[in-house]
Amino acid sequence: MSAMQSRAARLETILGQAFSPILLRIEDDSARHAGHAGAQPGGETHYNVMLVSESFLGMDRVARSRAVHAVLEGEFSTGMHALALTLRTPEEAAAFLDREKSSG
């Protein structure tokens, strides 16, 4: 993977290969954390990730988070500071969307 590639693009590649997601959304949230711990002038330190994958079937929330952190270890060692993770199975994502529709 190229260092010239944005971190978000690298995250997309790594997570895509590891989890074959049905849905993957990556948002660079670094600007909102300027001046906070781990923030760097160039950004690319804080991310929100929404990942829906069959890979999470049978895994609890902690196991899912650990799996994502394990595949992104290299990114943490090169300046990524924080991830806000939403990790769901397809069934959980569908149930969430159904609840959103019925409450809206």
C-alpha positions as CSV (number, residue, x, y, z in Angstrom):
1,M,0.0,0.0,0.0
2,S,1.3,3.4,-0.9
3,A,2.1,6.0,1.7
4,M,0.9,8.6,-0.9
5,Q,-2.6,7.1,-0.7
6,S,-4.9,8.7,1.8
7,R,-5.4,6.9,5.1
8,A,-9.1,6.6,4.3
9,A,-8.3,4.9,1.0
10,R,-5.9,2.5,2.8
11,L,-8.6,1.8,5.4
12,E,-11.1,1.0,2.7
13,T,-8.7,-1.4,1.0
14,I,-7.7,-3.1,4.2
15,L,-11.2,-3.5,5.6
16,G,-12.6,-4.5,2.3
17,Q,-10.0,-7.3,1.9
18,A,-10.4,-8.5,5.5
19,F,-14.2,-8.4,5.9
20,S,-15.8,-8.4,2.4
21,P,-18.3,-5.7,3.6
22,I,-21.8,-5.3,2.3
23,L,-21.5,-1.7,3.4
24,L,-18.4,0.3,4.3
25,R,-18.4,4.0,5.2
26,I,-15.3,5.8,6.3
27,E,-15.4,9.4,7.5
28,D,-12.3,11.3,8.4
29,D,-13.3,13.1,11.6
30,S,-9.9,14.6,12.3
31,A,-10.9,18.2,11.9
32,R,-13.4,17.9,14.8
33,H,-10.5,16.7,17.0
34,A,-8.0,19.5,16.3
35,G,-6.1,20.3,19.5
36,H,-7.1,17.0,21.2
37,A,-4.9,14.2,22.1
38,G,-3.5,12.4,19.0
39,A,-4.5,15.1,16.6
40,Q,-1.8,16.0,14.0
41,P,-1.7,19.1,11.8
42,G,-2.3,17.1,8.6
43,G,-5.3,15.3,10.0
44,E,-5.9,11.6,9.1
45,T,-5.9,10.7,12.8
46,H,-9.6,10.2,13.8
47,Y,-12.1,8.2,11.8
48,N,-15.7,7.0,12.0
49,V,-16.3,3.6,10.4
50,M,-19.6,1.9,9.6
51,L,-19.0,-1.7,8.5
52,V,-21.6,-4.3,7.7
53,S,-20.3,-7.8,7.1
54,E,-21.3,-11.4,7.3
55,S,-17.9,-11.8,9.0
56,F,-19.4,-10.5,12.2
57,L,-21.9,-13.4,12.6
58,G,-21.5,-15.1,15.9
59,M,-19.1,-12.4,17.2
60,D,-19.9,-10.1,20.1
61,R,-19.3,-6.3,20.0
62,V,-15.8,-6.6,21.7
63,A,-14.7,-9.4,19.3
64,R,-15.8,-7.4,16.3
65,S,-13.8,-4.4,17.5
66,R,-10.7,-6.4,18.3
67,A,-10.9,-8.0,14.8
68,V,-11.0,-4.5,13.1
69,H,-8.3,-3.1,15.3
70,A,-6.1,-6.2,14.6
71,V,-6.2,-5.7,10.8
72,L,-5.6,-1.9,11.2
73,E,-2.6,-2.3,13.5
74,G,-0.3,-0.9,10.9
75,E,-2.4,2.3,10.6
76,F,-2.3,2.8,14.4
77,S,1.5,2.5,14.3
78,T,1.8,5.2,11.7
79,G,-0.3,7.9,13.3
80,M,-4.0,6.9,13.3
81,H,-5.2,7.8,16.8
82,A,-8.9,6.9,17.1
83,L,-11.7,4.9,15.5
84,A,-15.4,5.2,16.2
85,L,-16.8,1.9,15.1
86,T,-20.3,0.8,14.1
87,L,-20.0,-2.9,13.3
88,R,-23.0,-4.9,12.3
89,T,-24.1,-8.1,10.5
90,P,-26.4,-7.6,7.6
91,E,-29.4,-8.7,9.7
92,E,-28.6,-6.2,12.4
93,A,-28.2,-3.5,9.9
94,A,-31.6,-4.3,8.3
95,A,-33.3,-4.4,11.7
96,F,-31.8,-1.0,12.6
97,L,-33.0,0.5,9.3
98,D,-36.5,-1.0,9.9
99,R,-36.6,0.6,13.4
100,E,-35.4,4.0,11.9
101,K,-38.2,3.8,9.3
102,S,-40.9,3.0,11.8
103,S,-39.9,5.7,14.3
104,G,-39.5,8.4,11.6
